[in-house]
Amino acid sequence: MAASALLSGCGQGEVRAVNGAAPELRDARAINERLGSDDPALVELPAGTINLSEPLNLDSRKTLRGAGAGVTVLKMSGGMEEFAVGNLSVEDGETDITISDLTIDCNRKAGMGIFMTRVSNLRIENVETMNCLRDGLRVSGKGVPTRGTFIDNVSSHHNKDDGVIILWASREALISNLRSYENGRDGVVFDHSEGSAVNVIANANGGNGIFFRNLFGGSYVNISATRNGRHGLYLQGFVGSTGASWRAQANSQKEEGKFDEIFLTDSAELSYGISRDSVVTGVVTGSGPEFGTPPARYGITWHSADVDIEFANVRFGVTASGDECRAPDNCIAASALSDRN
């Protein structure tokens, strides 16, 4: 049976063939035509490497699905200043966009792997982004509250700037199973948003491991930052939030003794103000024998007593300074892993 006959039997907006994908979808123009042809539209991409000379644009009620991360690879072959896959910013925003089961290789020719702006009910699942000139994955409300961001099983690596950044009025964001490593700047940035994250790993990034900035009412569980260039976990404006099972070890790789495993700034310039009314339970900081020479300055640094975050059940490892923490009246020297809670 001809492929056209197979395609004609599919539901409205679907692009399918035998084995679940249309083999003719091998360039950006063909894929964009499929995405724009129906509303809603489901476009399933075949296995293999697809070279793209222009970005893929998604608007409301569109799904772009591959055969699996590492199986379907979108590789940029032409210069794209903004993004490889994303949406064009619109004043009223978009809704119901899904990107799943593929790898985006910017190939040092695209600014960002995925860039989504003002999209409610956004889903990004089973995706890998790499080799981008800016960020691997950027999701932004762009100042307009945007609700319902779901990100699961995403890895982002070897990008020039941040691995993953969620920012600027993203509300009700749920992030899980996120791995960001060997990016030029920060591994993960949660910025000016409200949401929750679980199972987040940031390793060997050039800047901070994970930057928590101007957040309210969030929950962050099973968070790990190791061997990053600057601070492991950087908190600024962490308000009314909770954390559990945090690990920050062997950070400050860029310069020994300059940056901390966990750094709490006293900046109050952001909309939610100074970090306060928050609790973090179960924390491991500092180096142990498996990390070699301890590079980080302190396990935890408070800029001032005005920062009101309660840490419970903390275990400190070795630091470059020999001190567990730096804060008013509550630091104790440590030269080995503490048995205290």
Protein Blocks (a to p, Z undefined) as FASTA:
>chain_A
ZZklmmmmpcehiacdehhiafklmbfklmmmmmmmpccddddddedjdddfbdcdddeh
iacddfbehkaccddfbdcfkbmbdcdddfkopehiadehiaddeklpafbfbdcehiah
iacehiadehiabbfbdcdeehpacehiadehiadehifbdfbdceehiahiacehiade
hifbdfbdcehiadddehiadehiabdfbdcehiehiacehiadehifbdfbdcehiahi
acehiadehihklpghkacfbdcdfbfkbmnlpaehiacehiaedjdfknopafbfbfbd
cfbfklccddehiaddddfkopabdcehiaccdfbdcfbZZ
